[in-house]
């Protein structure tokens, strides 16, 4: 009985590590856009700009055409944007 408990623990730890590694790999694949590239693309119809700054980081200034959302409520707003558009999130 003790051996099966150990096997389950090792399996669980292995599965957790595997999930963590796959998440890190997919996060590394997210493309980045420079400020200059974003500036040159402002106004394009296939571009969605989302301001995800924390309350403490927010200022009165915002990128023209962007929408400010609560970064802590991703599950509430993430599905509101079309998947066939370029979505830019910015926080600074």
C-alpha positions, 0 to 999 in steps of 0.5 A: 500500500505504501508503494502505491502511494509513493507511485501516485505522488511521483506521478502527480509531481511528474504531471505537474512538472510536465504541465508547467514546462508546456505552459512555459514553452507556450508563453515563450512563443507569444510574439512581441510587438515593438512600440514603433511597430504598434505606432505604425499600425495604429488605426488598422481594422484588424488590430485590437489594443487592450490596456491591462495596467494595474490600478496603481499603474494607470494614468490618464494617458492611454494609447488611442483606440485602446480599451482599458480592462481589469487585468485580474478579471481575464476570465470575464473579458478574454472571450470578448475579442475576436480570435482572427485579429491581432490583439496587443496587450500593454501594461506600461 
